[in-house]
């Protein structure tokens, strides 16, 4: 997670916070943006199950 999912500011600022952790096979990123104050978790799942819309 390089950018805030709320405002798009760079999380490379030393005052911002990004922590990576795992929950099962999923990768989770906990981030706090100093620009807008948003605390968010972004999850990268091991697999995405979806459907194809009818044509």
C-alpha positions as CSV (number, residue, x, y, z in Angstrom):
1,X,0.0,0.0,0.0
2,X,1.8,3.1,-1.3
3,X,-1.1,5.6,-1.4
4,X,-4.0,6.4,0.9
5,X,-7.2,4.7,-0.3
6,X,-9.2,7.7,0.8
7,X,-7.4,10.8,-0.4
8,X,-4.6,9.4,-2.7
9,X,-1.8,11.0,-0.7
10,X,1.6,9.1,-0.6
11,X,2.1,7.0,2.5
12,X,5.9,7.4,2.2
13,X,5.6,10.3,4.6
14,X,7.5,9.2,7.8
15,X,4.5,10.4,9.9
16,X,2.2,7.9,8.0
17,X,1.9,4.3,9.1
18,X,1.7,1.1,7.1
19,X,1.8,-2.4,8.6
20,X,1.6,-5.7,6.7
21,X,0.2,-8.8,8.3
22,X,-1.4,-12.1,7.3
23,X,-4.7,-13.7,8.1
24,X,-4.7,-17.2,6.7
25,X,-3.6,-16.9,3.1
26,X,-4.7,-13.3,2.8
27,X,-2.2,-10.4,2.9
28,X,-3.5,-7.4,4.9
29,X,-2.2,-3.9,5.0
30,X,-3.1,-1.6,7.8
31,X,-2.4,2.1,7.0
32,X,-2.9,5.5,8.6
33,X,-2.7,8.6,6.4
34,X,-1.3,11.7,8.1
35,X,-2.9,13.9,5.3
36,X,-6.6,12.9,5.9
37,X,-6.4,10.9,9.1
38,X,-7.9,7.8,7.5
39,X,-7.2,4.4,9.2
40,X,-7.9,1.6,6.7
41,X,-7.2,-2.0,6.1
42,X,-6.6,-3.2,2.5
43,X,-6.9,-6.9,1.9
44,X,-5.2,-8.8,-0.9
45,X,-7.0,-12.2,-1.0
46,X,-5.3,-15.4,-2.0
47,X,-8.0,-15.9,-4.6
48,X,-10.9,-13.9,-6.0
49,X,-14.0,-15.8,-6.9
50,X,-16.3,-13.9,-9.3
51,X,-18.7,-14.6,-12.1
52,X,-18.9,-13.5,-15.7
53,X,-21.9,-11.4,-16.5
54,X,-24.3,-12.8,-19.2
55,X,-23.8,-11.4,-22.7
